[in-house]
Amino acid sequence: MSTSIIVRDIDPGDKAWLRREARQVGLSMEELVRPLIHEQRTKTELRPKPSEAFVRHFGVDHGVDLPTPVRCGYRSLSLFSEGEE
């Protein structure tokens, strides 16, 4: 059972270049691209989310009280007390 990769809307010049590169090393275009896709996917999986990086650098362990999460993101902080507005 083989899986195939379908790339839509690729520039014809890029496709021709990819075909030439694959032919030079004796592989199909699919075999040439598959390791590149795997490498990019593993790099992406290892990258932390911005919120995780923020918590790691500015979290409670570092003396910063983070805003509490609400249903759609974070509650905005106000510089005024409720009675001063």
N, C-alpha and C positions, 0 to 999 in steps of 0.2 A: 504494500500500500504506500503510494508516494503522495507527497503533498506538493502543491505547486504554489508559487508566489506570483500574484498578479499585481502589477503596478500600473495604475491608470494615470493618464495625463503626464507621462514622462516626456521630457524634451527629446525630439528625435536625434539631436546631436549627442546627447548624453547616452541614449540607448545604443547608438552606433559605437560610441567609445567603449561602453561596457561590453558590447559584443566582441569588439577587437581585443580588449584586454582578456576576456575569457578564452578566446581562441588562442591567444599567445601562450597561455599557461595550460591549455588542453582541457579546460573545464567548460561545462555549460554555464550560461549566465546565471542560472539558479544556484548552481554549486558555488559560484564565485560570490554571490550576494548573501547567501545564507549565513556564513560566519560573520559578515559585517553587521547584519541585522541582529544576530545573537549578541555580538559585542556591544552594540548600541543599547539593546534592551537591558543587558546586565548593568551598564553604566547608569541608565535611567532608574533602575530599581534601587541602586545604592544611594542615589541622591535623596537627601532628606527633604521633607516638605518645608516650606518657609516657616510655618507655624512651629514645627518641631525644632528647627534651628533657633528660632526666637526664644522658645521656652528653655532650651539648653543653655543659652548665653545670658538670658535675663530673667530666669525663673525664680521661684521661691528660694532656691539654694543660694542665689546671688543677691538676696535682699530686695527683690522687686515683686510687688503684688500685681499679678496679671489680672486684667479685667475678666469677669466671668463670662463664659460663652453663653450666648442666647441662641434661639432657634436658627437665625440666619446670620451667623457671624458673631462679632463681638459688640457688646453694648458700648456706645460712644461715651467717652469720659467727659465730664463737665468740670470746668474750673470754678464754678460757683456752687455754693450750697443751695439746697432746694428753696430756701427762703430768700436768698439774695437776688435772684433773677428778677 
